[in-house]
């Protein structure tokens, strides 16, 4: 079984996913990195050269491949849930957790992330906060339909989020090899 993290950009999927994988003895896989490696291009370049619809096709193909793996913590792209077949593939062998973030936190994290330009192409012509609000409202229904459980990341440390997920997995009877962590981090990015 895989643990699949979904949610809006900068909700903490990659940061939490890496720490969670280490904590529970699973391998981590970032879907966006997987796509970039296979395409030999950055996501921003793919968007610029071929458009969002082509990127979504690459994303669906990647998810179809990734979902056949086992024992992974998978961080998806923020829009992975926009295609039903992606949700179906991820849920086939995965427990899906939505990491929730509010507009202000997402905006702050996007502005402070040095990889934003490479990983996060603008989706609209609006200013950042307007784009985030619009996308959060638009995607909320998709996230709700896809998720088995939601975890709030706003105002919380990475460790707090990871420990809540570990507790959820235990409550649901999902087998993991839990390891005690020695170090502690700040908020998810």
Residue frames relative to the residue before (quaternion, step in Angstrom):
aa qw qx qy qz dx dy dz
X 1.0000 0.0000 0.0000 0.0000 0.00 0.00 0.00
X 0.2844 -0.7359 0.5932 0.1604 3.53 -1.20 0.71
X 0.2853 -0.6760 0.6407 0.2261 3.52 -1.33 0.39
X 0.1176 -0.8230 0.5556 0.0106 3.57 -0.53 1.21
X 0.1714 -0.7813 0.5954 0.0757 3.55 -0.82 1.06
X 0.0282 -0.7713 0.6357 -0.0159 3.53 -0.81 1.09
X 0.3485 0.7320 -0.5482 0.2055 3.55 -1.31 0.18
X 0.6956 -0.4841 0.3429 0.4052 3.51 -1.34 0.24
X 0.6627 -0.4847 0.3810 0.4252 3.56 -1.25 0.38
X 0.8383 0.1463 -0.1674 0.4979 3.53 -1.04 0.92
X 0.3639 0.7033 -0.5222 0.3166 3.58 1.09 0.63
X 0.5968 -0.5831 0.3507 0.4252 3.58 1.25 -0.36
X 0.2972 0.8072 -0.4787 0.1759 3.59 1.24 0.20
X 0.7146 0.4375 -0.2626 0.4785 3.60 0.82 -0.95
X 0.6779 0.4950 -0.2959 0.4560 3.58 0.83 -0.96
X 0.6834 0.4537 -0.2733 0.5024 3.57 0.87 -0.96
X 0.6398 0.5590 -0.3260 0.4146 3.59 0.95 -0.88
X 0.6548 0.5077 -0.3129 0.4643 3.58 0.93 -0.88
X 0.6921 0.4717 -0.2761 0.4714 3.56 0.88 -0.96
X 0.6346 0.5263 -0.3241 0.4639 3.59 1.01 -0.80
X 0.6421 0.5309 -0.3266 0.4463 3.59 0.89 -0.91
X 0.6577 0.4966 -0.3006 0.4801 3.56 0.93 -0.89
X 0.6657 0.5393 -0.2900 0.4264 3.56 0.95 -0.95
X 0.7969 0.2920 -0.1408 0.5099 3.59 0.96 -0.85
X 0.5404 -0.6783 0.3817 0.3196 3.59 1.21 0.30
X 0.5138 0.5987 -0.4460 0.4227 3.56 1.02 0.83
X 0.5072 -0.6146 0.4980 0.3421 3.55 -1.29 0.23
X 0.3483 -0.7364 0.5480 0.1900 3.56 -1.11 0.73
X 0.0045 -0.7799 0.6258 -0.0120 3.55 -1.08 0.81
X 0.1864 -0.7704 0.6035 0.0864 3.57 -0.78 1.08
X 0.4341 -0.7347 0.4616 0.2423 3.58 -0.56 1.18
X 0.6457 0.5183 -0.3316 0.4522 3.61 0.94 -0.80
X 0.6459 0.5020 -0.3181 0.4793 3.61 0.98 -0.80
X 0.6158 0.5517 -0.3277 0.4572 3.57 1.06 -0.82
X 0.6622 0.4978 -0.2971 0.4748 3.58 0.93 -0.92
X 0.6665 0.5068 -0.3059 0.4531 3.59 0.86 -0.93
X 0.6465 0.5129 -0.3200 0.4653 3.58 0.97 -0.79
X 0.6884 0.4784 -0.2811 0.4671 3.58 0.87 -0.93
X 0.7285 0.4244 -0.2355 0.4834 3.60 0.96 -0.86
X 0.2735 -0.7792 0.5022 0.2568 3.56 1.28 -0.47
X 0.6412 0.4299 -0.3261 0.5456 3.53 1.13 0.84
X 0.5163 -0.6034 0.4957 0.3515 3.54 -1.24 0.45
X 0.6297 -0.5277 0.4026 0.4036 3.54 -1.22 0.42
X 0.6299 0.5359 -0.3346 0.4517 3.56 0.97 -0.82
X 0.6511 0.5021 -0.3124 0.4758 3.61 0.99 -0.81
X 0.6311 0.5236 -0.3339 0.4649 3.59 0.97 -0.83
X 0.6425 0.5100 -0.3162 0.4765 3.60 0.92 -0.90
X 0.7008 0.4954 -0.2715 0.4356 3.58 0.85 -1.00
X 0.7403 0.4222 -0.2272 0.4713 3.58 0.93 -0.89
X 0.8329 0.2246 -0.0668 0.5013 3.58 0.88 -0.95
X 0.5079 -0.6675 0.4117 0.3563 3.59 1.23 -0.31
X 0.6902 -0.5056 0.3406 0.3899 3.50 -1.34 0.35
X 0.6429 0.5386 -0.3522 0.4154 3.62 0.90 -0.80
X 0.6376 0.5033 -0.3308 0.4804 3.61 1.03 -0.71
X 0.6303 0.5224 -0.3373 0.4649 3.58 0.97 -0.81
X 0.6588 0.5138 -0.3179 0.4483 3.61 0.90 -0.89
X 0.6092 0.5332 -0.3455 0.4745 3.60 1.12 -0.63
X 0.6497 0.4991 -0.3084 0.4833 3.60 0.93 -0.90
X 0.6413 0.5325 -0.3120 0.4559 3.56 1.01 -0.87
X 0.6586 0.5049 -0.3090 0.4646 3.60 0.93 -0.87
X 0.6429 0.5120 -0.3182 0.4724 3.58 0.99 -0.82
X 0.6502 0.5133 -0.3106 0.4661 3.58 0.97 -0.87
X 0.6656 0.5012 -0.3046 0.4616 3.59 0.90 -0.89
X 0.6121 0.5407 -0.3513 0.4578 3.60 1.03 -0.73
X 0.6754 0.4743 -0.2857 0.4871 3.60 1.01 -0.79
X 0.6855 0.5086 -0.2822 0.4379 3.57 0.80 -1.06
X 0.6703 0.5287 -0.3094 0.4188 3.58 0.94 -0.86
X 0.5917 0.5577 -0.3679 0.4510 3.61 1.24 -0.21
X 0.5662 0.5899 -0.3802 0.4323 3.58 1.26 -0.31
X 0.2315 -0.7650 0.5832 0.1449 3.55 -1.27 0.23
X 0.8086 0.2959 -0.2078 0.4640 3.55 -1.20 0.55
X 0.5307 0.6203 -0.4072 0.4096 3.56 1.08 0.73
X 0.2667 -0.6375 0.6800 0.2451 3.47 -1.40 0.36
X 0.1008 -0.8234 0.5584 -0.0054 3.56 -0.54 1.21
X 0.1661 -0.7482 0.6360 0.0903 3.56 -0.90 1.01
X 0.2151 -0.7882 0.5665 0.1078 3.57 -0.64 1.12
X 0.5679 -0.5245 0.4828 0.4113 3.53 -1.33 0.06
X 0.6702 -0.5446 0.3362 0.3758 3.56 -1.18 0.54
X 0.7518 0.3882 -0.2085 0.4905 3.59 1.09 -0.66
X 0.3398 0.7755 -0.4802 0.2292 3.59 1.23 0.13
X 0.6701 0.5235 -0.2960 0.4351 3.59 1.09 -0.69
X 0.5080 0.6834 -0.4116 0.3248 3.61 1.22 -0.17
X 0.7068 0.3395 -0.2436 0.5708 3.59 1.26 -0.25
X 0.4900 -0.6952 0.4447 0.2808 3.54 -0.73 1.10
X 0.6426 0.5358 -0.3489 0.4221 3.61 0.92 -0.79
X 0.5923 0.5488 -0.3754 0.4551 3.61 1.12 -0.51
X 0.6435 0.5121 -0.3147 0.4739 3.56 0.94 -0.90
X 0.6538 0.5214 -0.3082 0.4535 3.57 0.88 -0.97
X 0.6773 0.4868 -0.2968 0.4649 3.60 0.89 -0.90
X 0.6777 0.4996 -0.2993 0.4489 3.59 0.88 -0.90
X 0.6999 0.4710 -0.2679 0.4654 3.59 1.00 -0.81
X 0.5078 0.6703 -0.4163 0.3456 3.59 1.18 -0.47
X 0.8052 0.0745 -0.0050 0.5883 3.58 0.96 -0.87
X 0.6956 0.4777 -0.2681 0.4649 3.56 1.12 0.54
X 0.3245 -0.6646 0.6354 0.2221 3.49 -1.35 0.51
X 0.2097 -0.8315 0.5102 0.0664 3.57 -0.46 1.25
X 0.0649 -0.7854 0.6153 -0.0149 3.53 -0.80 1.14
X 0.2353 -0.7648 0.5863 0.1262 3.56 -0.81 1.04
X 0.2219 -0.7417 0.6198 0.1286 3.55 -0.84 1.03
X 0.1913 -0.8151 0.5433 0.0624 3.56 -0.59 1.20
X 0.0239 -0.7799 0.6248 -0.0290 3.54 -1.06 0.88
X 0.3896 -0.7037 0.5316 0.2652 3.59 -1.08 0.63
X 0.7223 -0.4669 0.3034 0.4103 3.56 -1.30 0.34
X 0.6779 0.5041 -0.3057 0.4391 3.59 0.80 -0.98
X 0.6774 0.4814 -0.2958 0.4710 3.59 0.92 -0.87
X 0.6389 0.5160 -0.3317 0.4643 3.60 0.95 -0.84
X 0.6495 0.5250 -0.3105 0.4541 3.57 0.93 -0.91
X 0.6703 0.5006 -0.2918 0.4636 3.58 0.89 -0.96
X 0.6707 0.4974 -0.2964 0.4635 3.58 0.93 -0.89
X 0.6338 0.5243 -0.3298 0.4632 3.59 0.99 -0.82
X 0.6722 0.5031 -0.2950 0.4560 3.58 0.90 -0.93
X 0.7458 0.4247 -0.2164 0.4654 3.59 1.00 -0.80
X 0.5990 0.5753 -0.3651 0.4206 3.61 1.23 -0.19
X 0.3849 -0.7521 0.4837 0.2287 3.62 -0.56 1.11
X 0.6786 0.4851 -0.2955 0.4656 3.63 1.19 -0.37
X 0.3472 0.7768 -0.4761 0.2220 3.60 1.25 0.00
X 0.6861 0.4961 -0.3066 0.4349 3.59 0.76 -0.95
X 0.6863 0.4804 -0.2870 0.4646 3.58 1.01 -0.77
X 0.7952 0.3547 -0.1552 0.4666 3.58 0.87 -0.96
X 0.8076 0.3001 -0.1204 0.4933 3.57 1.05 -0.63
X 0.1152 -0.8053 0.5787 0.0573 3.59 0.09 1.20
X 0.5513 -0.5809 0.4682 0.3734 3.57 -1.14 0.59
X 0.3097 -0.7719 0.5343 0.1507 3.54 -1.01 0.87
X 0.7704 0.1698 -0.1031 0.6058 3.58 1.28 -0.36
X 0.5543 -0.5927 0.4609 0.3591 3.56 -1.33 -0.01
X 0.5056 0.6721 -0.4063 0.3571 3.59 1.28 0.08
X 0.6240 -0.4938 0.4236 0.4329 3.55 -1.32 0.19
X 0.7271 -0.4908 0.2720 0.3956 3.56 -1.24 0.55
X 0.7002 0.4724 -0.2933 0.4478 3.63 0.76 -0.97
X 0.6374 0.5119 -0.3268 0.4742 3.58 1.02 -0.77
X 0.6403 0.5224 -0.3205 0.4632 3.58 0.96 -0.87
X 0.6607 0.5050 -0.3100 0.4608 3.58 0.87 -0.92
X 0.6518 0.5145 -0.3186 0.4571 3.61 0.87 -0.93
X 0.6771 0.4978 -0.2950 0.4547 3.56 0.84 -0.99
X 0.6954 0.4781 -0.2782 0.4587 3.57 0.86 -0.95
X 0.6293 0.5245 -0.3399 0.4619 3.60 1.02 -0.73
X 0.6549 0.4963 -0.3102 0.4781 3.58 0.94 -0.86
X 0.6729 0.5095 -0.2915 0.4502 3.58 0.87 -0.99
X 0.7660 0.4074 -0.2007 0.4550 3.59 0.86 -0.97
X 0.4424 0.7277 -0.4471 0.2736 3.60 1.19 -0.40
X 0.6714 0.5053 -0.2959 0.4542 3.58 0.84 -0.99
X 0.6486 0.5173 -0.3151 0.4609 3.59 0.99 -0.81
X 0.6525 0.5077 -0.3110 0.4688 3.58 0.94 -0.89
X 0.6635 0.5189 -0.3073 0.4429 3.58 0.91 -0.92
X 0.6720 0.4939 -0.2975 0.4647 3.59 0.98 -0.82
X 0.7123 0.4847 -0.2600 0.4360 3.58 1.01 -0.78
X 0.7056 0.5422 -0.2705 0.3675 3.56 0.99 -0.83
X 0.3530 -0.6862 0.5946 0.2256 3.50 -1.26 0.62
X 0.7827 -0.0357 0.0505 0.6193 3.57 1.20 -0.59
X 0.2280 -0.7723 0.5784 0.1306 3.59 -1.08 0.72
X 0.1022 -0.7756 0.6222 0.0297 3.54 -1.12 0.81
X 0.3557 -0.7334 0.5441 0.1988 3.56 -0.80 1.05
X 0.1896 -0.7909 0.5727 0.1028 3.60 -0.94 0.90
X 0.5177 0.6606 -0.4115 0.3552 3.59 1.17 -0.46
X 0.8570 0.1175 -0.1097 0.4897 3.55 -0.88 1.02
X 0.6460 0.4981 -0.3168 0.4840 3.58 1.24 0.30
X 0.4928 -0.6396 0.4951 0.3210 3.56 -1.20 0.49
X 0.6613 -0.4776 0.3927 0.4247 3.53 -1.30 0.31
X 0.6612 0.5236 -0.3100 0.4388 3.58 0.88 -0.94
X 0.6400 0.5208 -0.3316 0.4574 3.61 0.96 -0.80
X 0.6595 0.4992 -0.3043 0.4726 3.57 0.95 -0.88
X 0.6565 0.5108 -0.3098 0.4606 3.59 0.89 -0.93
X 0.6810 0.4869 -0.3012 0.4565 3.60 0.84 -0.89
X 0.6163 0.5182 -0.3571 0.4734 3.61 1.05 -0.62
X 0.6490 0.5090 -0.3200 0.4662 3.59 0.96 -0.83
X 0.6310 0.5220 -0.3346 0.4663 3.61 0.93 -0.85
X 0.6533 0.5087 -0.3120 0.4659 3.61 0.94 -0.85
X 0.6351 0.5230 -0.3233 0.4675 3.59 1.00 -0.83
X 0.6552 0.5131 -0.3139 0.4570 3.58 0.90 -0.92
X 0.6468 0.5106 -0.3133 0.4720 3.59 0.97 -0.83
X 0.6534 0.5202 -0.3110 0.4535 3.59 0.92 -0.93
X 0.7121 0.4408 -0.2430 0.4894 3.56 1.04 -0.79
X 0.4875 -0.6923 0.4159 0.3319 3.59 1.27 0.01
X 0.4044 0.6990 -0.4891 0.3295 3.57 1.17 0.51
X 0.3975 -0.7531 0.4857 0.1975 3.53 -0.61 1.24
X 0.1462 0.7520 -0.6338 0.1071 3.53 -0.90 0.99
X 0.4030 -0.6565 0.5730 0.2797 3.52 -1.26 0.47
X 0.1262 -0.8294 0.5397 0.0697 3.58 -0.11 1.21
X 0.1339 -0.7721 0.6199 0.0395 3.51 -1.06 0.90
X 0.4451 -0.6661 0.5232 0.2905 3.55 -1.04 0.71
X 0.3210 -0.7481 0.5523 0.1793 3.56 -0.96 0.88
X 0.3418 -0.7540 0.5311 0.1805 3.53 -1.05 0.81
X 0.7572 0.3374 -0.1961 0.5238 3.58 1.04 -0.67
X 0.2265 -0.7629 0.5917 0.1283 3.55 -1.26 0.41
X 0.2204 -0.7905 0.5649 0.0856 3.54 -1.05 0.86
X 0.5895 -0.5615 0.4534 0.3628 3.52 -1.40 -0.04
X 0.8111 -0.2635 0.2073 0.4792 3.53 -1.24 -0.53
X 0.5766 -0.5744 0.4416 0.3776 3.60 -1.15 0.56
X 0.1641 -0.7812 0.5913 0.1150 3.55 -1.11 0.61
